[in-house]
């Protein structure tokens, strides 16, 4: 088969046994370094993407895809607003809510966000009803003044089902004697566990009418929570709702409300990728060393090729081919190993826990029982491109040095 001469010679150098075994060792180290870096990057980014999706999904179980609220005041006539929202074909659920930052008192005090909901409508926008581990979500009846608290909040307050907690708001009631805070005793009728610390530690639910009576806002609500058909299009739907409501209400979506957290997760993933790329860079530096030593070892061969009419550009391409092939082999091996490692990471984790008798991901700390992964083709292609680029750049200086070899000087002592 016809091959360009630089490619044929480069392949020959790659297969040939080296007179200097140390050069072969450095070449092997370069391949292993690149492969290790690529595999580590694929696995790490897959795990971080998996954690991002896990956090997002758990958060969105409790957070609505979009929210319609008033501009700093309660929304009255929310049933008409509800009808306007439901006219959007991408909306699959709407539920009103009343929300207030309070101080709950049991055996100890704890600030918590208390949300008043309609038990019949709330399942349309969240899964809180399925997260109740003790009691029933349907126990939230108007006038009962029952409250469902998060598992960690209940533990901190030292309460269980049937106990009383006192709810205190920042609103004050004027009496002939003095101003006193709004206080109301509620009965703990249930405990929920969302698997997300922010809600398990700082969230409680009551019936919407009960909280309206405590806050003395009549039929007003804080806003309406909206669930859309495709949560990735929530920002688009939010814009459509804002137009349909003629800007009379404030409309936001989950990505905008939690933008700081998702930016932090994205930045963490990016920085981790940059740091782990240094492993690939280490393999590339080894590639530079091996190629420089190979050029020195092949001085006589280069001189003979030059005397036979081989151009400096041809010499340069020869060593670039040889070095690039090392990068391709290392990258390909790293992709295969990284994909296999990611696909079997859960089994490997379980094996390590079984052998050493430890729990690497305690459920009470990380809220998960396994190691979530999300291997994305875009990440693999990006990592492969970075690896191949580093390997290609690593061949430029040794190849340029080989092209500058003077035939007479190289053959003087041969």
URNOR-V43901 format. One line per field, one symbol per residue. phi: phi as a letter, one per 20 degrees, with the letter a starting at -180 (. if undefined). burial: + if it has 16 or more other C-alpha atoms within 10 Angstrom, else -. A space follows every 10 residues. Layout:
BEGIN
phi=???
burial=???
END
This chain:
BEGIN
phi=.fcggfffff ffffeffefd ffffffffff ffffffffff ffffffffff ffffffffff fdeffbcdce embfedmfff fgfffffffe edabbfbccb fcdeccfceb fbeddecegf dgffcbdgfe efecncffff dfnflebddf fffffffmcb gofdcddcde eddecgeaec ffcbeddfda cdcemcggef eccbccfgff ffffeldmef cfrcecddfc ffdfffffff ffffelmfce dccffffdff ffffffffff ffffffffff fffffffgff fffffffdgf fffffffeof fgfffffgff ffffffffff ffffffffff fffdffffff fffffemcdf cfffddmcdc dfcbedffff ffffffffff ffffeffgff fffefegfff egde
burial=-----++-++ +-++------ --++-+++++ ++++++++++ ++++++++++ ++-+-+-+++ ++++++++++ ---+++-+-- ++--+----+ +++++++++- -+++++--++ +++++++++- -+-+++++-- ++---++-++ +---++++++ ++++--+-++ +--++-+++- ---------- -++--+++++ +++++++-++ ++++++++++ ++-++-+--+ ++++++++-- +--++-++-+ ++--+---++ +++++----- -+--+---+- --+--++-++ ++++++++++ ++++++-+++ -++-++---- -+-+++++++ ++++++++++ +++++-+++- +++-+----+ ---------- ---------+ +++++---++ --++-+++-+ ++-+++++++ +++-+-+--+ ----
END
